[in-house]
Amino acid sequence: METHNMMDYDQEYAAFKWEVPEYFNFTRDVVDKWAADPDKLAMLWVDDDGNEVRKTFAGFSRAARRTANVLKAQGVKKGDVIVLLLPRLIEWWEINLAAILMGAVISPGTTQLTPKDLKFRFDAAEAVCVITDNENAPKVDEVIGECPTVKSRIMVGESREGWLDLRAATAGASEEFETVPTRSDENAILYFTSGTTGYPKMTVHTHVSFPLGHLITGKYWLDLRPEDLHWNLSDTGWAKAAWSSLFGPWNMGAALFVHHSPRFNTKKTLELLQQYPITTLCGAPTNYRMLVLEDLKQYKFPTLRHCVGAGEPLNPEVIETWKEATGIIIRDGYGQTESVLICGTFPCLEPRFGSMGKPSPGFDLQVVDDEGKILPPGQEGDIAVRVKPERPVGLFKEYWKNPEKTAGVYRGDWYITGDRAYKDEDGYFWFVGRSDDVILAAGYRIGPFEVESALLEHDAVAESAVVSSPDELRGEVVKAFVILAPGYQPSDELVKELQDYVKKVTAPYKYPRKIEFVDSLPKTVSGKIRRIELREKEWAGKR
């Protein structure tokens, strides 16, 4: 009999209570607790050249204090914002823990940001310090003259003029550091989240909303224990790294498997899963969609017991293929940069492929209408989290310096996620799409995801993105951008074949009236398809 951290969903959901101390510091209260066992493994880090580093919680605890002393000497104080742009180097974790120790606010970003993006972030967040590597330092130097708040530039890697060498500085730093008292409601993490319009918003999390809130993610959804070795495929620049590469696993005392590599390589990923004792895997649907194109029969994953996917809904077809090859069902989960996991297919739940699962313990999650009234099963509406009378722990504090945007996401007693779904008779949630990605064709509402899933089931399709396209007759129609699988060539015959296939698999009105074959799709850092970019191109000059 398998034992999970949640054996009975209804019982666990009913009994769960958040307990929030007045002061909380993740580095001191969680990492140092695991560090009491000097041998307890926290990370197994590997790179593409076969280098391996094993690091204990005790090692991280000491490194965090050395790093905090270096930052303090650089003038970083409690409440100051540090912009962190690093690939999967061990320092990324050490800096996060150091910032928490000293009460500074960490703002992680992806290494794909441009100089213009960086200037926007430095100014908007009034950042005092930036930490990056040799690859990204020139981008910072390009704009630093126009960013008066940034007083300190710190480099991980080679030395560079005007930059402090972090490795050299921490080598000589003291391991004594008095933890700064951090109240539960004080700011700790700042994410820039791209909306559908305008510049990114600054999403602020407190010392508990992510660090403590992700107990839900780590315990119930990732289902982790201290003996696990957990691999999350996410980039460090995305909130998913905080979810599944930091707070979720370390709350549970699980060790992280980290593969430092410039790009996602399917063969290498499968080889590593076979080679190392990895027990749990977390990836974006894009990762799994790529993995199932490989010949999975060639690989054995002896230690793997649990897989999850998040970022966008998982296509049933992909779940089936992965299950056939590995015996494991990829369990979907739903949350945002603004939240921890708020809905998921927990291991004790009977999965319904294509569904987001059921609400997380600690969250009253509902589908509501425009007035904030709870809708009955089968009716589509807004996914909403109840915030009154009590606000759940795992929810962001605010959009920083933007009271209008913050006020705009509340409706009565609810936080409105901006995503649409319906609930079935048994309480499972089914994702329809972003409230702004939904296609309205000839009076029908069509969620792009369903059409994409149908296309994916066809052997010729490796990946697809579906958006609305202007049409004289119908107002708008469904258009699919399709990346073909190896061995297939674009043709009019194939267009017709794909259209007929979608008609057969979903309701006929949902089929893509237009299909364009492409080599790549625009994506966010986290691997989500940027449908908005495709949609705007389609509609340019029309609206």
Backbone torsions as a table, in degrees:
resi	resn	phi	psi	omega
1	MET	NA	124.3	177.9
2	GLU	-72.4	140.0	172.8
3	THR	-109.6	135.0	178.1
4	HIS	-121.4	166.0	177.4
5	ASN	-69.4	-18.0	174.4
6	MET	-130.6	114.5	-178.0
7	MET	-99.6	-30.2	-178.4
8	ASP	-132.3	108.5	-173.1
9	TYR	-57.9	-52.7	-173.6
10	ASP	-61.2	-40.1	-179.0
11	GLN	-65.8	-47.7	-178.0
12	GLU	-64.0	-42.5	-178.5
13	TYR	-62.9	-41.8	-177.6
14	ALA	-69.8	-35.5	-173.0
15	ALA	-86.0	-17.9	-170.0
16	PHE	-65.8	133.1	173.5
17	LYS	-133.7	136.1	174.3
18	TRP	-75.4	137.2	171.8
19	GLU	-122.0	113.9	-174.6
20	VAL	-116.4	116.4	177.0
21	PRO	-73.0	161.4	179.9
22	GLU	-67.4	-39.6	176.8
23	TYR	-115.7	138.1	177.4
24	PHE	-147.6	134.0	177.3
25	ASN	-138.1	109.6	-172.2
26	PHE	-56.0	-41.6	-178.0
27	THR	-62.8	-47.2	-178.8
28	ARG	-73.9	-45.1	-169.4
29	ASP	-85.2	-19.1	-178.7
30	VAL	-117.2	-58.6	-175.9
31	VAL	-63.4	-44.9	-179.6
32	ASP	-65.0	-29.8	178.7
33	LYS	-64.6	-45.7	178.2
34	TRP	-69.7	-27.7	-177.6
35	ALA	-70.8	-12.1	178.2
36	ALA	-59.4	-28.3	171.7
37	ASP	-93.0	107.3	-171.2
38	PRO	-62.3	-18.9	-177.1
39	ASP	-99.4	-0.7	-172.9
40	LYS	-67.6	118.1	-177.2
41	LEU	-70.1	133.4	177.8
42	ALA	-110.6	-29.2	-175.7
43	MET	-155.1	138.8	168.0
44	LEU	-117.6	110.6	-173.5
45	TRP	-107.7	129.7	176.5
46	VAL	-132.4	153.7	174.8
47	ASP	-122.6	-175.6	-175.2
48	ASP	-74.5	-12.0	-179.6
49	ASP	-96.7	8.8	178.2
50	GLY	84.0	7.5	174.9
51	ASN	-73.6	142.2	-179.5
52	GLU	-130.1	134.2	173.6
53	VAL	-128.4	130.5	173.6
54	ARG	-107.3	130.1	-177.9
55	LYS	-129.9	132.7	-178.8
56	THR	-89.3	164.6	173.7
57	PHE	-60.8	-37.3	179.3
58	ALA	-62.7	-39.8	177.8
59	GLY	-63.6	-41.4	177.9
60	PHE	-66.2	-39.0	-179.7
61	SER	-60.3	-44.6	179.5
62	ARG	-68.3	-44.3	-178.6
63	ALA	-62.4	-37.2	179.8
64	ALA	-62.3	-39.2	-178.7
65	ARG	-72.0	-39.3	175.9
66	ARG	-61.3	-45.4	-178.5
67	THR	-63.6	-40.0	178.9
68	ALA	-61.9	-38.6	177.8
69	ASN	-64.7	-38.6	177.7
70	VAL	-64.6	-45.0	-179.1
71	LEU	-64.1	-40.0	180.0
72	LYS	-62.7	-42.2	179.1
73	ALA	-64.7	-24.9	177.5
74	GLN	-82.7	1.5	177.1
75	GLY	92.0	6.9	178.9
76	VAL	-76.2	129.0	-177.4
77	LYS	-120.4	172.9	176.6
78	LYS	-55.3	134.0	178.0
79	GLY	88.4	-13.1	178.5
80	ASP	-73.2	148.3	-179.9
81	VAL	-96.0	129.2	175.6
82	ILE	-111.1	122.7	175.1
83	VAL	-90.2	125.6	-174.6
84	LEU	-119.4	115.6	179.2
85	LEU	-125.7	96.2	180.0
86	LEU	-141.2	145.1	169.7
87	PRO	-70.1	-164.6	-173.7
88	ARG	-78.2	61.2	174.7
89	LEU	-93.8	149.9	-176.7
90	ILE	-57.2	-32.1	179.6
91	GLU	-58.0	-28.7	-179.4
92	TRP	-56.2	-43.7	-179.9
93	TRP	-71.2	-41.1	-179.0
94	GLU	-62.5	-39.6	-179.3
95	ILE	-68.8	-41.8	176.4
96	ASN	-56.7	-47.3	-178.0
97	LEU	-66.7	-37.3	179.3
98	ALA	-65.4	-43.1	-179.8
99	ALA	-60.6	-42.4	-179.9
100	ILE	-63.9	-43.0	179.6
101	LEU	-55.8	-40.8	-173.7
102	MET	-96.1	2.9	177.6
103	GLY	74.4	15.7	175.2
104	ALA	-80.3	163.2	-178.3
105	VAL	-104.3	122.4	-177.5
106	ILE	-94.9	134.2	177.8
107	SER	-123.0	94.0	-178.3
108	PRO	-76.1	144.8	175.7
109	GLY	-139.0	165.2	178.8
110	THR	-82.7	152.3	179.6
111	THR	-72.7	-2.3	178.7
112	GLN	-87.4	0.7	-178.4
113	LEU	-65.2	146.5	178.6
114	THR	-90.9	166.0	176.3
115	PRO	-53.8	-39.4	-179.7
116	LYS	-64.1	-42.9	176.1
117	ASP	-58.0	-44.4	-176.2
118	LEU	-64.1	-44.1	178.9
119	LYS	-60.2	-43.1	178.8
120	PHE	-58.5	-44.2	-177.9
121	ARG	-68.8	-45.2	179.8
122	PHE	-56.9	-45.8	-176.2
123	ASP	-70.4	-47.6	-176.4
124	ALA	-61.6	-41.0	-175.9
125	ALA	-91.2	-4.7	-173.9
126	GLU	51.0	47.0	-176.8
127	ALA	-63.6	141.1	178.6
128	VAL	-102.7	-15.4	-171.9
129	CYS	-147.5	141.4	174.5
130	VAL	-127.6	136.5	179.3
131	ILE	-124.7	124.4	-179.6
132	THR	-153.3	-168.8	-178.6
133	ASP	-114.4	179.7	-174.9
134	ASN	-61.0	-29.4	-176.8
135	GLU	-68.5	-36.1	-174.8
136	ASN	-98.1	-16.1	-178.2
137	ALA	-56.3	-41.3	179.4
138	PRO	-59.4	-32.8	178.8
139	LYS	-65.7	-38.4	178.5
140	VAL	-66.7	-46.7	-177.3
141	ASP	-60.6	-29.3	-179.7
142	GLU	-62.7	-32.8	-174.8
143	VAL	-114.4	-5.6	-169.5
144	ILE	-60.1	-31.0	179.2
145	GLY	-60.7	-23.9	-179.3
146	GLU	-103.6	12.3	-177.5
147	CYS	-120.4	81.9	-170.7
148	PRO	-63.8	-23.0	-175.2
149	THR	-77.2	-23.6	-174.7
150	VAL	-78.3	109.8	-176.6
151	LYS	-98.2	-21.1	-171.8
152	SER	-134.7	129.9	175.5
153	ARG	-117.1	125.9	-175.7
154	ILE	-124.3	136.1	-172.5
155	MET	-115.4	134.6	171.7
156	VAL	-106.8	112.3	-177.2
157	GLY	128.6	-139.5	-177.3
158	GLU	-63.3	163.1	177.8
159	SER	-86.8	155.3	-175.4
160	ARG	-149.9	142.4	-178.0
161	GLU	-58.9	132.8	178.2
162	GLY	85.2	-1.0	-177.6
163	TRP	-119.3	146.4	173.5
164	LEU	-87.2	134.9	178.2
165	ASP	-84.3	108.3	-172.8
166	LEU	-64.3	-42.1	-176.7
167	ARG	-63.6	-41.9	179.2
168	ALA	-66.8	-40.8	-176.7
169	ALA	-68.5	-40.4	-178.1
170	THR	-74.0	-26.6	-179.3
171	ALA	-57.3	-34.8	-177.6
172	GLY	-102.0	6.5	-173.8
173	ALA	-85.1	156.5	179.7
174	SER	-74.5	149.5	176.2
175	GLU	-96.4	8.7	175.2
176	GLU	-95.1	123.4	175.0
177	PHE	-151.4	124.6	-179.4
178	GLU	-78.1	116.7	179.7
179	THR	-58.0	130.3	177.4
180	VAL	-74.3	130.4	-179.2
181	PRO	-64.1	119.5	-178.3
182	THR	-114.2	119.7	177.6
183	ARG	-73.1	151.7	-178.2
184	SER	-56.8	-32.1	-174.6
185	ASP	-94.6	7.0	179.9
186	GLU	-85.1	153.2	-176.9
187	ASN	-67.6	138.9	-180.0
188	ALA	-132.1	-34.8	-174.2
189	ILE	-137.2	140.8	-177.8
190	LEU	-131.7	117.5	177.5
191	TYR	-110.4	143.4	170.2
192	PHE	-94.8	121.1	-178.8
193	THR	-116.2	127.3	-178.6
194	SER	-80.2	127.8	175.5
195	GLY	-92.5	-165.9	178.7
196	THR	-83.9	-17.8	-179.2
197	THR	-137.3	154.6	171.6
198	GLY	69.6	-172.1	-179.1
199	TYR	-74.9	161.7	178.7
200	PRO	-59.9	150.0	176.0
201	LYS	-94.5	155.8	177.5
202	MET	-98.7	109.6	-179.3
203	THR	-92.9	119.3	-176.5
204	VAL	-104.7	132.3	173.3
205	HIS	-114.1	150.1	-179.5
206	THR	-92.1	-176.2	178.9
207	HIS	-67.5	-16.2	176.1
208	VAL	-110.1	-29.7	-168.5
209	SER	-58.9	-42.8	174.7
210	PHE	-95.6	-55.2	-174.7
211	PRO	-56.4	-44.3	179.2
212	LEU	-89.5	-38.5	-177.8
213	GLY	-58.1	-32.1	-178.4
214	HIS	-74.6	3.9	167.8
215	LEU	-57.3	-39.4	177.9
216	ILE	-58.3	-48.6	-177.6
217	THR	-62.9	-48.4	-175.5
218	GLY	-71.1	-39.4	-174.6
219	LYS	-79.9	-50.8	-169.9
220	TYR	-91.3	-37.8	-174.0
221	TRP	-94.4	-52.2	176.2
222	LEU	-72.1	-20.5	174.6
223	ASP	57.3	45.7	-171.9
224	LEU	-92.8	154.3	174.9
225	ARG	-132.9	167.3	-176.9
226	PRO	-58.4	-24.8	-177.0
227	GLU	-88.3	0.0	-177.1
228	ASP	-79.0	154.6	170.2
229	LEU	-119.7	110.5	-169.0
230	HIS	-107.9	131.3	179.4
231	TRP	-116.5	119.6	173.8
232	ASN	-110.2	127.8	-174.3
233	LEU	-82.2	-3.7	-172.7
234	SER	-66.6	151.1	172.2
235	ASP	-69.7	148.1	-178.8
236	THR	-67.6	-15.9	-176.1
237	GLY	-82.8	-4.3	-173.6
238	TRP	-109.0	149.9	179.9
239	ALA	-56.1	-25.4	-179.9
240	LYS	-59.4	-25.5	177.7
241	ALA	-68.0	-38.1	176.6
242	ALA	-66.0	-39.0	179.7
243	TRP	-59.6	-56.8	-160.1
244	SER	-118.4	-6.0	177.8
245	SER	-116.6	3.8	-177.1
246	LEU	-145.1	-80.8	-170.5
247	PHE	-71.1	-43.7	-178.8
248	GLY	-57.6	-59.4	-177.1
249	PRO	-66.6	-42.4	-174.4
250	TRP	-73.4	-26.7	170.9
251	ASN	-55.8	-35.6	-175.7
252	MET	-93.0	-1.3	180.0
253	GLY	76.3	14.0	178.9
254	ALA	-80.0	153.2	176.5
255	ALA	-89.0	149.8	178.9
256	LEU	-98.5	138.3	168.0
257	PHE	-98.9	126.5	-178.1
258	VAL	-124.7	125.9	176.6
259	HIS	-109.9	110.7	-179.3
260	HIS	-87.9	109.2	-176.1
261	SER	-154.0	146.1	-176.4
262	PRO	-68.2	-28.3	-179.2
263	ARG	-145.5	161.4	-179.1
264	PHE	-76.1	123.8	-178.8
265	ASN	-123.2	118.5	-172.3
266	THR	-63.9	-45.1	-177.6
267	LYS	-62.5	-45.4	-179.1
268	LYS	-62.0	-40.5	179.5
269	THR	-60.9	-45.5	179.9
270	LEU	-66.5	-37.2	178.1
271	GLU	-64.1	-42.6	-179.2
272	LEU	-66.4	-38.9	178.0
273	LEU	-61.9	-30.2	-179.3
274	GLN	-81.2	-34.3	-170.7
275	GLN	-82.8	-37.3	-174.4
276	TYR	-106.3	156.1	-176.0
277	PRO	-78.3	53.9	-177.8
278	ILE	-75.4	129.9	-175.8
279	THR	-102.8	-29.2	-174.9
280	THR	-137.7	143.0	-175.8
281	LEU	-131.2	136.5	177.7
282	CYS	-128.8	126.5	-179.6
283	GLY	-146.8	164.7	173.4
284	ALA	-79.6	153.9	177.1
285	PRO	-50.9	-36.4	177.0
286	THR	-56.2	-42.0	178.6
287	ASN	-60.3	-49.6	-178.4
288	TYR	-65.5	-37.7	178.9
289	ARG	-60.9	-34.9	177.9
290	MET	-75.8	-39.4	-178.0
291	LEU	-62.9	-38.2	-176.4
292	VAL	-75.3	-7.1	174.2
293	LEU	-78.3	-16.8	177.8
294	GLU	-80.0	165.9	176.3
295	ASP	-82.5	91.8	-172.6
296	LEU	-67.3	-20.0	-178.6
297	LYS	-63.6	-21.4	-178.3
298	GLN	-74.8	-10.2	-172.7
299	TYR	-116.8	150.9	173.1
300	LYS	-125.2	136.2	179.4
301	PHE	-119.5	80.3	-168.8
302	PRO	-62.9	-31.2	-173.8
303	THR	-100.1	-11.4	-175.1
304	LEU	-68.3	128.9	-178.9
305	ARG	-125.4	-14.3	-171.0
306	HIS	-157.0	131.0	179.5
307	CYS	-129.4	139.8	176.7
308	VAL	-130.9	157.0	177.4
309	GLY	-132.8	144.5	177.3
310	ALA	-155.5	161.6	179.2
311	GLY	123.0	-41.0	170.6
312	GLU	-160.3	166.2	-175.2
313	PRO	-64.2	151.0	-179.9
314	LEU	-91.5	136.0	-179.8
315	ASN	-73.6	131.8	-179.8
316	PRO	-51.2	-38.7	-179.5
317	GLU	-56.8	-43.4	-178.7
318	VAL	-67.9	-41.6	179.3
319	ILE	-59.4	-43.8	180.0
320	GLU	-60.8	-48.9	-177.0
321	THR	-61.7	-43.7	-179.0
322	TRP	-65.3	-40.4	-179.0
323	LYS	-65.1	-41.0	179.4
324	GLU	-59.7	-40.9	-174.8
325	ALA	-80.3	-35.8	-170.4
326	THR	-114.6	-15.9	-174.7
327	GLY	80.0	1.9	-176.1
328	ILE	-111.4	137.0	176.1
329	ILE	-89.3	127.9	174.7
330	ILE	-75.3	122.2	-176.5
331	ARG	-99.9	126.4	-174.6
332	ASP	-78.6	150.6	175.1
333	GLY	-142.7	154.1	-177.3
334	TYR	-131.8	134.6	174.2
335	GLY	-169.6	-172.5	-177.3
336	GLN	-139.4	174.5	170.3
337	THR	-59.5	-29.3	-178.3
338	GLU	-79.3	-6.8	-172.9
339	SER	-146.4	170.3	166.9
340	VAL	-86.5	-164.4	178.3
341	LEU	-67.0	119.3	-179.6
342	ILE	-108.4	-7.0	178.9
343	CYS	-157.1	140.0	-178.9
344	GLY	-164.8	159.7	172.0
345	THR	-91.0	89.2	-176.2
346	PHE	-71.2	153.8	-174.0
347	PRO	-54.7	-27.5	-178.0
348	CYS	-85.4	-7.2	-179.5
349	LEU	-88.7	142.3	172.3
350	GLU	-69.2	117.1	-175.6
351	PRO	-71.7	145.7	169.7
352	ARG	-118.4	109.4	-171.2
353	PHE	-59.1	128.3	-178.5
354	GLY	98.5	-13.5	179.0
355	SER	-91.8	154.7	177.5
356	MET	-83.4	-7.7	-178.5
357	GLY	93.0	-148.5	-175.5
358	LYS	-121.6	162.0	-176.5
359	PRO	-57.4	144.5	176.5
360	SER	-70.4	148.3	170.4
361	PRO	-53.3	141.9	-179.5
362	GLY	90.7	-4.0	-179.3
363	PHE	-128.0	129.6	168.5
364	ASP	-94.5	101.5	-175.7
365	LEU	-108.0	133.1	-178.0
366	GLN	-142.3	167.6	169.7
367	VAL	-105.7	121.0	-174.5
368	VAL	-121.2	161.3	178.0
369	ASP	-93.1	-172.3	-175.5
370	ASP	-64.1	-19.8	179.1
371	GLU	-93.8	-3.8	-176.5
372	GLY	85.4	16.8	176.1
373	LYS	-87.6	140.7	-179.9
374	ILE	-70.1	129.9	-178.1
375	LEU	-89.2	151.3	176.9
376	PRO	-73.3	163.8	178.5
377	PRO	-52.0	145.7	175.8
378	GLY	86.7	-11.1	179.6
379	GLN	-101.7	128.5	-177.8
380	GLU	-77.0	140.5	177.1
381	GLY	-163.4	-161.3	-178.5
382	ASP	-87.1	135.8	173.2
383	ILE	-73.4	125.0	-173.6
384	ALA	-136.2	146.8	178.2
385	VAL	-112.8	129.9	179.0
386	ARG	-71.3	126.6	-178.8
387	VAL	-117.0	-6.0	175.4
388	LYS	-129.2	144.2	2.6
389	PRO	-73.4	-15.6	-175.1
390	GLU	-123.8	133.1	-179.8
391	ARG	-90.3	128.2	-179.7
392	PRO	-68.4	152.9	-175.0
393	VAL	-62.3	-42.8	-169.4
394	GLY	-82.1	35.3	-178.4
395	LEU	-121.5	142.9	-176.6
396	PHE	-59.3	161.6	-177.8
397	LYS	-81.5	-46.0	-176.5
398	GLU	-174.9	167.2	163.4
399	TYR	-84.7	113.7	-170.6
400	TRP	-61.7	135.7	177.2
401	LYS	58.9	23.7	-177.9
402	ASN	-142.5	70.7	-175.8
403	PRO	-60.6	-30.7	-179.5
404	GLU	-66.3	-49.1	179.5
405	LYS	-60.0	-40.9	-179.4
406	THR	-62.3	-49.1	-179.3
407	ALA	-61.6	-31.6	-175.3
408	GLY	-67.5	-15.6	-178.6
409	VAL	-97.2	6.2	178.7
410	TYR	-110.7	142.5	177.5
411	ARG	-139.5	103.4	-177.0
412	GLY	62.2	-123.8	-176.9
413	ASP	-88.3	9.8	-168.8
414	TRP	-118.3	145.3	162.8
415	TYR	-92.6	125.3	-177.2
416	ILE	-97.5	119.4	-172.2
417	THR	-72.8	-23.2	-174.5
418	GLY	90.0	2.5	174.9
419	ASP	-109.7	152.2	-178.7
420	ARG	-110.2	145.1	178.5
421	ALA	-159.5	174.4	166.0
422	TYR	-134.8	162.5	-178.9
423	LYS	-111.5	142.6	176.7
424	ASP	-92.2	179.8	-175.4
425	GLU	-58.0	-27.5	-175.6
426	ASP	-96.9	7.4	175.5
427	GLY	89.0	7.7	174.1
428	TYR	-79.9	141.9	177.9
429	PHE	-96.0	139.8	178.8
430	TRP	-123.3	118.6	-176.4
431	PHE	-72.5	133.6	176.6
432	VAL	-103.6	-39.8	178.7
433	GLY	156.2	175.2	170.0
434	ARG	-62.2	148.4	179.4
435	SER	-60.4	-17.9	-178.8
436	ASP	-107.1	1.9	178.4
437	ASP	-99.5	-9.6	-175.7
438	VAL	-65.5	134.8	-177.9
439	ILE	-98.3	130.5	178.3
440	LEU	-109.5	100.6	-177.0
441	ALA	-115.9	121.9	177.7
442	ALA	48.0	42.2	176.3
443	GLY	85.8	-9.8	177.6
444	TYR	-91.7	145.2	171.3
445	ARG	-96.9	124.5	-178.0
446	ILE	-124.2	122.2	175.8
447	GLY	-83.1	129.8	-175.4
448	PRO	-59.9	-31.3	-173.7
449	PHE	-60.2	-39.5	-178.5
450	GLU	-62.7	-41.4	-179.2
451	VAL	-69.0	-41.5	178.4
452	GLU	-60.7	-42.2	180.0
453	SER	-62.7	-42.0	-179.7
454	ALA	-63.2	-44.9	179.9
455	LEU	-60.7	-41.7	-177.6
456	LEU	-60.6	-26.7	-179.6
457	GLU	-70.0	-18.1	179.4
458	HIS	-80.6	135.7	-175.8
459	ASP	-58.2	-26.8	-174.8
460	ALA	-76.7	-13.4	-170.5
461	VAL	-104.7	122.1	175.4
462	ALA	-89.2	-40.7	-179.9
463	GLU	-159.3	153.6	178.5
464	SER	-148.9	158.1	173.3
465	ALA	-133.8	135.0	-175.3
466	VAL	-119.3	129.6	179.4
467	VAL	-138.2	173.0	175.1
468	SER	-83.7	148.4	179.6
469	SER	-135.1	142.4	-175.1
470	PRO	-66.5	144.6	179.9
471	ASP	-147.2	129.0	-178.2
472	GLU	-52.3	-48.2	-170.2
473	LEU	-77.1	-46.4	-170.1
474	ARG	-103.7	3.0	-175.3
475	GLY	84.7	-65.7	172.4
476	GLU	-145.4	154.2	178.2
477	VAL	-130.6	169.6	179.4
478	VAL	-82.3	128.0	174.0
479	LYS	-122.4	135.8	179.8
480	ALA	-113.2	131.5	169.7
481	PHE	-99.3	124.3	-170.4
482	VAL	-123.0	130.5	169.0
483	ILE	-97.9	124.2	-176.7
484	LEU	-80.9	149.3	175.3
485	ALA	-72.9	156.9	179.7
486	PRO	-52.5	139.4	176.6
487	GLY	92.6	-2.2	178.6
488	TYR	-113.1	143.6	180.0
489	GLN	-117.3	144.5	176.8
490	PRO	-62.6	140.8	173.8
491	SER	-162.8	161.3	177.4
492	ASP	-64.0	-34.3	179.3
493	GLU	-62.6	-41.8	-178.4
494	LEU	-66.9	-38.1	177.0
495	VAL	-55.7	-49.4	-177.7
496	LYS	-63.4	-41.4	-179.3
497	GLU	-61.4	-43.3	179.8
498	LEU	-66.9	-40.0	179.4
499	GLN	-62.1	-46.0	179.7
500	ASP	-63.0	-37.6	-178.8
501	TYR	-63.0	-46.3	-179.9
502	VAL	-63.9	-39.8	178.1
503	LYS	-57.1	-39.3	-177.0
504	LYS	-71.7	-40.7	-172.8
505	VAL	-81.5	-35.7	178.6
506	THR	-119.6	-172.6	177.0
507	ALA	-64.6	139.2	-175.9
508	PRO	-53.7	-34.2	-177.6
509	TYR	-67.7	-11.5	-176.9
510	LYS	-89.7	-5.6	-172.4
511	TYR	-66.6	149.8	-179.4
512	PRO	-75.2	114.9	178.8
513	ARG	-72.3	-21.8	176.6
514	LYS	-125.9	137.6	175.4
515	ILE	-131.8	130.0	176.7
516	GLU	-123.9	128.5	179.3
517	PHE	-86.8	130.9	-177.6
518	VAL	-132.6	163.5	179.0
519	ASP	-90.3	-24.2	-179.2
520	SER	-153.5	163.7	179.4
521	LEU	-121.5	143.9	177.0
522	PRO	-68.8	134.5	-178.2
523	LYS	-134.3	156.6	171.3
524	THR	-77.5	171.5	176.1
525	VAL	-52.2	-37.1	-172.2
526	SER	-86.0	5.4	175.1
527	GLY	90.1	5.7	175.9
528	LYS	-80.0	141.2	178.1
529	ILE	-68.6	129.7	176.7
530	ARG	-86.2	80.8	-179.0
531	ARG	-61.5	-31.5	-177.2
532	ILE	-57.4	-37.5	-178.1
533	GLU	-65.1	-43.3	179.7
534	LEU	-67.7	-39.9	-177.5
535	ARG	-65.3	-41.7	-178.7
536	GLU	-64.1	-37.4	176.7
537	LYS	-61.8	-42.7	-179.3
538	GLU	-60.9	-38.0	-171.5
539	TRP	-97.0	-1.3	-176.7
540	ALA	-51.6	125.6	177.2
541	GLY	79.3	0.3	-176.0
542	LYS	-99.8	-27.3	-171.3
543	ARG	-103.7	NA	NA
